[in-house]
Amino acid sequence: MIHIYTPATLIEGQCLKDMLHSKRIHSHLSGVDLTGAMGELPAIGLLGLYVPAEDALLAKQLIDNYLSATPIFDEP
């Protein structure tokens, strides 16, 4: 597995992992257990999203599309 993205938060990482899972791409979110030790560890760079090498290109494209999407708001 190779590292393809460093999520800013655990929530972002889990959302991206779930999105990849919905596209049938296996992924691993590393550092999840380290977020509980935030007071003793650096606050950035703890999380990493990993996928198999053969899925890396597609996964990166899906993440780029996800992150660059424009939110749709309901009209009042």
C-alpha positions as CSV (number, residue, x, y, z in Angstrom):
1,M,0.0,0.0,0.0
2,I,1.2,3.5,-0.7
3,H,0.4,6.8,0.9
4,I,-1.8,9.0,-1.2
5,Y,-3.2,11.7,1.1
6,T,-2.7,13.3,4.5
7,P,-6.1,14.3,5.9
8,A,-6.3,17.4,8.1
9,T,-8.7,15.8,10.5
10,L,-9.9,12.3,11.5
11,I,-13.4,13.2,10.1
12,E,-12.0,14.2,6.7
13,G,-9.9,11.0,6.6
14,Q,-12.9,8.8,7.5
15,C,-15.1,10.6,4.9
16,L,-12.5,10.0,2.2
17,K,-12.0,6.4,3.3
18,D,-15.8,5.8,3.1
19,M,-15.9,7.5,-0.4
20,L,-13.1,5.2,-1.7
21,H,-14.9,2.2,-0.2
22,S,-18.1,3.2,-2.1
23,K,-16.0,3.0,-5.3
24,R,-14.7,-0.5,-4.2
25,I,-11.2,0.8,-3.5
26,H,-9.7,-0.7,-0.3
27,S,-8.0,1.9,1.8
28,H,-6.3,2.2,5.2
29,L,-6.4,5.3,7.4
30,S,-3.3,5.2,9.6
31,G,-2.7,7.2,12.8
32,V,-6.3,6.9,14.0
33,D,-5.2,5.7,17.4
34,L,-2.6,8.5,17.7
35,T,-5.2,11.3,17.6
36,G,-6.0,10.5,21.2
37,A,-2.5,11.5,22.3
38,M,-2.7,15.0,20.7
39,G,-1.4,16.7,23.8
40,E,1.9,14.8,23.7
41,L,2.4,14.5,19.9
42,P,2.6,17.0,17.1
43,A,-0.9,18.1,16.0
44,I,-0.2,17.7,12.3
45,G,0.9,14.8,10.1
46,L,-0.5,12.0,12.3
47,L,-3.0,10.7,9.7
48,G,-2.4,9.1,6.4
49,L,-4.6,7.5,3.8
50,Y,-3.1,4.5,2.0
51,V,-4.4,2.4,-1.0
52,P,-3.0,-0.5,-3.0
53,A,-0.5,0.7,-5.7
54,E,-2.8,-0.4,-8.5
55,D,-5.6,1.8,-7.2
56,A,-3.5,4.9,-6.4
57,L,-4.1,6.9,-9.5
58,L,-7.8,6.4,-9.5
59,A,-8.0,7.1,-5.7
60,K,-6.0,10.3,-6.1
61,Q,-8.3,11.5,-8.9
62,L,-11.4,10.7,-6.8
63,I,-10.0,12.6,-3.8
64,D,-9.1,15.6,-6.0
65,N,-12.6,15.6,-7.4
66,Y,-14.1,15.3,-3.9
67,L,-12.0,18.1,-2.5
68,S,-12.6,20.5,-5.4
69,A,-16.4,19.9,-5.5
70,T,-18.7,22.9,-5.0
71,P,-21.3,22.4,-2.3
72,I,-24.9,22.6,-3.3
73,F,-27.1,24.6,-0.9
74,D,-30.9,24.4,-0.8
75,E,-32.7,27.5,-1.8
76,P,-34.7,29.0,1.2
